Amino acid sequence: MKLGELLAKAGLAGGGDQSVTGFAIDHRKVAPGTVFGAFEGASVNGEDFIRPAIAAGAIAVVARPEARVEGALHLADVNPRRAFARLAAGFFSPVPATLVAVTGTNGKTSCVEMTRQIWRMAGERAASIGTLGVTTPDGSVSTGLTTPDIVTFLSNMSGLAREGVTHVAYEASSHGLSQYRNEGLMVSASAFTNFSRDHLDYHGTMDAYFAAKMRLFTEVVAPGSPAVIHDAGDGSEWTAKAIAEAEARGLKVLSVGEGGTFLRLVSREPGQLGQVLHIEYEGDTRKVNLPLIGAYQAANALVSAGLAMATGVAPSTVFEALTRLQPVRGRLERAALNQAGAPVYVDYAHTPDALEAAIAALRPHVAEGGKLIVVYGAGGDRDAGKRPQMGEVAARAADIAIVTDDNPRSEDPAAIRAAIMAGAGPNTREVGDRRAAIAVAVGEAGANDIVLIAGKGHEQGQIFGSGETMRIEAFDDVEVARECAGGQC
C-alpha cells in the first residue's frame, strides 16, 4: 500500500508513492518500508531512536513537529500517537466486522470474556482481547498487557479476521485510551462498567482518570452507536457523568443493573454455587439462573448481555446463554477446598472498591458461625493513596484480614504493608511472604469458613525491582492455594 493512500484514508496531510511494508514503535523492529512512530514516554523518548530507525529502512517518521528527522519523511503532528494510530489502522486489514470495547475500573476482563462466550453460544466465531490475553475460538495466547501497543493491537485484529473471527470484544483501559493504543477501527458498541480509585500514580486525579476512560465514548466509538452503561441504582455521580458523556456524543445509551432502563435487575437471590436473577426487559420479568456468585458478577453478566443484544444477538438466546456462562480465570475462581472443607477463592481485586465487592460477593456464602478470611496486599510503584483505604475495607468487611506482599516492584515491601496497616483494624495481621500468608489462611479455615486470596487473580508471577533490576518469580495464587489445601505448604 502506498503511503499517500494511507495518509488520505487517515485524513492526514501529505502524500508519497513509497510502498509501506509495516509499522513499528520499536526501532529494533523496523525493516525497509516501515513507518516509525517516535513518541515521548514516561521513561523512554522514542525520538532518541529516529536515526537508527531510518538507518534500518524507515521511510517515514510520525513525531512532534519539533522532532529532528533527516533522511525520511517527517509526518509531523502535535499528537503523534493519535496520528500514528489512525495511519496504521488503514494498513492492517481485514478486521472483524463486529467490535465492542469495554472500559471502567473493574469488570472489564470479565465483561469481554462473557461477551465472547455469549457470542460463541449464539454461533458466532468470537474472540476477546484484554488482561488474560487474546482468547480465540481455538485457544488463548497471553499478551501481558490489558491493552497492547497499537501495532500489536491492530495486528491481532487483522490476524483474527484472517482466522475467520467476526466478533471481538476488547478491554479499553485508561492507559490504552490516553496513549491511543486502540484507535482507528469502527467500534460497533461500547460499555462502561463502573468507576473508582485506581491508577492515580499515572493520571494524577480522579477527573483526569475519568476523562481518559471517557475518550472511548467521546472519540473512539462510532457516533450513534450503542453504549451499555451499568447503573447500580446508587446515585453514583460517575455513572451519571458517563451517561451524560455518551448522550452528548449522540450514543444510544442502554443502561443495565438495578437502576437500568434497558435491562433492569429487579432482584437477586444468592445460591450455593450461583444466583437467581430476575431481569426486567421490555416490560417482562425473566428468571435467569446465573452460575456465578456475587453482585459484581451479576453486573458483569448484565453488561455482557447488553453488548450481545446491541450487536444483534436475539434476547432469548442471550438469556439462555447467561445460564451457561463459565467463570473467568482469577475472577472469584474457586481454587480449592482445604482439608476441613472450606472453599478458597482467588480474585484479581486490587483496589478498595474491587476488594469490597469481592468480599461482599462471598459474604452470603459463609455458613452460620463461619468466618471470611481475606489475604491481600497492594502493588509497589502504583497509587500509594489507596493502600490505607484497602486496609480499612478489609478490616471492616472481613472477619480476619492478612496483609501480605503483592508485586512490590522497586518499593520496600515492608513500607507498603505498613501503609496498608495504617488503615487496618485489630482483626488484621501482617505476614510478608505471600506463600506463608496463604498457608496461614488456608490452614486456619474451618468447615464453615471461606478464604479469599485477592490481588493477583490470573497472574503467574510476583514482581520485584523495576527496569533492568526487575525480576519475576513464578507465583500463581491458584496453584499455591491448592498446594496449601493439600498440606504441601
N, C-alpha and C positions, 0 to 999 in steps of 0.2 A: 504494500500500500504506500502511496506517495505521501510525503509529509504535508504537502499542500492540501490534499484531501482531508487528512486528519484535522488540520487546523480549521478548515471550513466547517467540518462536522461539529467541532467543539465550539464554534462561534468565536474563535480567536484570530487575531490579526496575523498576517504573514502568509508566506507561500513557500514554494520549493518543490522541485521534482525529484528530490532524493528519495530513494526507497527505504522505508523504515522496516527494520528487521525485529525490533523489540524495544522494550522499555526497562529501565533499571534505576534504582535509587542507591545501589551499592556499586561503586566504581569497579569492584572486582568482578562484577557480573556483566560488564559492558563488552559487547562484541561489535564488529563493524556494522554500522547501520542503526545503532541503538540511539534512542532519545534518553538522555540522562537527566534525572531530577536532582537538583542540588538545593537542599533545604537546611535551614538552621535548626538544630535540635537542642535538647536540654544539655547534652554533654559533648556532642559532635556536630561540627558545622560541615554540611555536605559541600559547601563552596570551596573548602580546602582541597577537595578531590576532583575539581573540574579539570585540571590539567592532565592527571593520569587517566581520567575518563575519556578525554579527547584523544589522548595518545593511544588508547585501546580501541578507538574507532567510533566514538560517539559523534553523530552528525549534527546533533542539536542539544542544547542545554536549557532546561527550564529553570530559571533562577530570578532573584530580585534584579531590578534594573541596575543597581549599583554593583552587582557581581561582575568580576572580570572574566570574560570569556573570549578566548583567542583561538582561532582555528576551527570553529564550529559556529553554527547559527545560534545566536543568543535569543531565546524566546523569553523576553523579559516580562515579568508580571509582579505586581505588588503582593500578590498572594500566590506564590509559585506552586504550593501544594495543591491548591484547588485547580489551577490551570493544568498542572501535570495530570491530575486525576481525570479531568474532562477530556484531555487529549488521549490518554491511554484507553479510556472507555471506548473510543472509536476504533481502536486497534484489535481489541480482544473480542472475537465473535466466533461462533454464535454464543448466545447466553440463554439460560432458561426463560421461558415465556412468562412465568409467574414468579415474582419475587416479593417476599414480605420481610419487613425489618422490625425488630423489637428493641425498644430502649426502656430505660428505667434503672433504678438502683439494684433491685433484687428481682429474681424470677426470669431474667432473660433466657438463661440456658434452658430452664425447664420449658418455657413457652415455645422456643424454636423447635425443641425436640418433640414436644407434644403435638405441635402443629404438623411436623413431619410425619408423626405416627398417624394422625387423623387422615392426612392426605394419602398415606400408604394404604390405610384401610378403605379409602374411597377409590382405590385402584390407580392412583397416580404414581409416577416414578418421582420420588421426592428425596430431598437432602436437606441437611441443616449445617450451618457454619457458626462456630462460636467457641466458647471456652473448652468444650470437650473435643474440639477439632472439627473435621469435615466428616459428617456421618451420611453415608450414601445408602442406596438400597442394597449394596453389596458389601458394606463393611465400613470401618471408621479409621481415619488417619488423623493422628494428633498434630496440631499446629503449634500449640504452646501459647497462643495469643487469642484473646477474645475476638479482636478484630485484627487480622493480619495486615501487613502493609498493602498499599493499593495495588501494586503489581501482582502480589500473591493472590489477593482477593479477586481481582479480575481474571487472572489465570485460572484460579479454581473454578470460577463461574463458567468460563469457556470450556474447561475440561469436563465439568459435569454435564453441560449441554451436549458435548460430543459423545458422552456415555448414555445419552437418552434421557437425562433428568430434565423434567419440565417444570418442577416446582421446588423452590429453595426458600427456606426461612433462615434469616441470619440475625445475629446479635449486632446491634448498633451501640457500641459503648461510647461513653462520653469522650474518652481519649481518641477513639477512632473517628468520631464525628468532628471533634475540634481539629484533628490533623488530616481531615479529608481522605480517610482511608477506605471509605465505602461510597464513592461518588460515581455519578455518570450513568448509572443504569436506571431503567424505568422500574420503579417500585410500585407494585400493584396495590399494596395495603401496608399499613404500619400499625404499631401498637406501643402503648405506654403502660408500664406495669405499676409503678409506684415511685416514690422519691423520698430519700432520707440521706443522712450524712454519710459521705464516703468520698475518697479521692480529693480531699481539700488540700493535701500536700501538693497536688498538681493544679487544681483550679483556683485555690485561694479562698473563695467564698461560695456559699450555697447558691447565690444568684448566678454566679459565673458557671458553676457546675450545672445548674438547671438550664441555662442558656445553651450550653453545649449539647445537652440532651435534646433541646427543642429544635436544633438545626435539622433533625430528622423531619419534623413537621414543616418547618418554615422554608427549607431549601432543598432537601433531598427527594422527598416523595413527589409524585405527580399531583398537580393541582386537581382538586375534586375527588381524589381517591379516598377510600375508607380509612378511618383512623379508629382503632379499637382502644378504648381507654378504660382501665379498671377504676371503678368508683366504689370504695368501701363503704360509702354512706356515712362517713365520719366527719364530713365537712372539711376535708383536707384542702388547704389553700393551694397546694401544689397541683392537686388534681384539677381544681377549678382553673388554675392558670394554664395547665396543659390543654384543657378543653377550649379555653379562650384562644390559645395559640393556634390550635387546629382549625377552629371556626374562622379565625381571621384569615387563614390561608385558603379558606373555601373547601376544607376537607369535610367528608361526611362522617360525623362523629357517631360511633357505635359504642355506647358505654355499657359496661358489664359489671356485675357484682351486686352487692346489697343495695347500692344506690343507682344501679344501671337502669337504662330505659330500653336497651336492645335485648340483653339477657339479664334479667333481674333474679338474683339469688334470694328466694323467698325464705328458705330455712335450710339448715344443715344439721344432720344427726350423725355424730361420730359413732363408728363401729370398731370392732376389734382389729380389722385389717383394712378398713376403708371408711367411707362415709356415704350417707344418702343425701343427695342434693335435690331440692325442689326448686326448679328453674322456671320462671315465667317468660314465655316467648310468644309474642303476637296474641296476647290475651289468654293463652292456655298455660297451665302449670304442668310441667313434666317432672317425673321422678327419675333420677339418674343414680345408679349405684356406682359411685366412683371408687375404684380400687386403690386409692391413695389416701393417706391420713393427713390431717392438718388444714387449717383455714387457708393458709397461703397456697397449698396445692390446689384447693378448690378455686382460688383466684386465678392461678396459672392455667388451670383447665378451662375456665371461662374465657380468658383472653385467647387461648388457642382455638377454642370453639368459634369465637367471634372472627378470628382471622380465616379459619377454614370456610365459614359461611360467606365472608366477604370476598373470597376468591372462588365462589361458585359451588361449593360442596352443599348438597341438599341437607336441610336441617335434620331430617330423620336419620340420615347417615351419620351426621356429626354426633347426635345424642347417643346413638348406638356405639359409636367409636369411643366415647368417653368412658363407657363401661369396661373397655378393654385396654385402657392406657397402661403402659408399663412404667415402672419407676425410672427416674433419670439417675445416672451414676453420681453418687455422692450427694444426692439431694434427699434427705430423710431416708437414706438407704439402710435397711436393716442388715447389719453386717454379721451378727452372731447372737447366740444365746449363751450366757455363761453357765457354769455348772449348776447354779441354783435355778436356772430357767429365766433369768432376767434378760430381756432383749437389749441389744446395744445398737444404737443408730449412729450413723455418720452423716454430717451435713456440712455444706460449704459456708454456712453463716459466719461472716467475718466483720459485720457491722453491728452496732447496737440494735438497730431495728430488725435485722435479719435474725440475730440471736434471740431476741424476744419472740419473734414469730415462730422460730423452730421450737423453743421451749413451750410456747402456747399450743403448738400442734401436738406435742407429746403429752401434755398435762392431762387431758381427758382419758388417756390410756393407762395412767398409773393406777394400780389397784388400790383399794381402800387400805390405808395404813402404810402404803408404799412411799418411796422417795424418788424424786427425779434428780439424778446426779449428772452434772454438766462439767465437761473438760473443755477448756477453751484458752485462747491466747490472742495476741494481736501482732501483726506483721511489723517488722522493722522498716525504716526508711519510708514510712507511709504516714498518713494523717495521725499525729500523736494525740490530738484532742479527743478522739473517740475512745481512747483507752480507759480512762476512768468511767466513762459512760457505759462501756461494756461491763466493767466491774460492778457498777450499780445494777444493771439489768440482770446479770446472772445471780447476784446476791438476793435480789428481790424475787425473781421468778422461779429460781431453782431451790431445791431443799439443801443440796450440797453442791458447792462450786469449787472446782480445782483449776487454778491458773497455771498455765504451762507455756512453753515456747512454741511459736508458730512463725516460721520463716523470719528469724531475727535480722537477717541480712547483715549490714555493716554496723548495726547498733549493738550495744551491750544487752544481752538477753535479760539480765537481772534488772536493768533500768526499765526495760519495757514492762516486765512483770510488776515492778514497783509502782509504775504509773497506773496499771490496772488495779492493783491492790488499794491504791489511794481512794478509789471509788467503791470498793467492795465492802461487804459486811462480815460479821463474825462467823457466818457459815461458809466462808471462803478460806481455802488453804492454798499454799504455793508449792508446786512440785515442778521444778525447772525442766528436767528431762521428760520429753513428751511420751516416750515409751513407758517410763516409770509412772507417769501420771495416769496413762490409760490403764496400766496394770492395777493401780490403786483403785480406780473407779470400778473396773470390771470385777476385781477381787472382792470388793466390799458390797456389791449389789446383791440384794436378797431377791427372793422369788417374786415379791410384789413391786420391785423397783424397776426403773428404766434408766439406762445410761445414754447420754447424748455426748458425742465427740464432735465438737464444732470447729470450723475454721478452714480445714484443708479440703474436705469433700473428696473430689476425684483426684486430687494432686498426688503425684508419685514420689515427691522428694521434699526434703527440708533444706531451705536455702540459708547459707551462711556467707558473710562477706558480700562484696559488690565489686563490679568492674573486673579487673584482672585477678583479684584475690577471691572472687566468688567461687564457691563450691556447692554442689548439690548432693546431699547424702540421701540415698534411697530411703523413702519412708512413705508408707501407704497406711492411712488410718484404718481402712477396712481390714487389711491383712494383719496389722498389729492387733486389732480388736479380736480377730479370730484366733490368733495365736494365744492371746491372753485368756480368752474364754476357754481355750483348750488346755490351759495350765502350762503354756510354754513361755511365759514372760519371766 
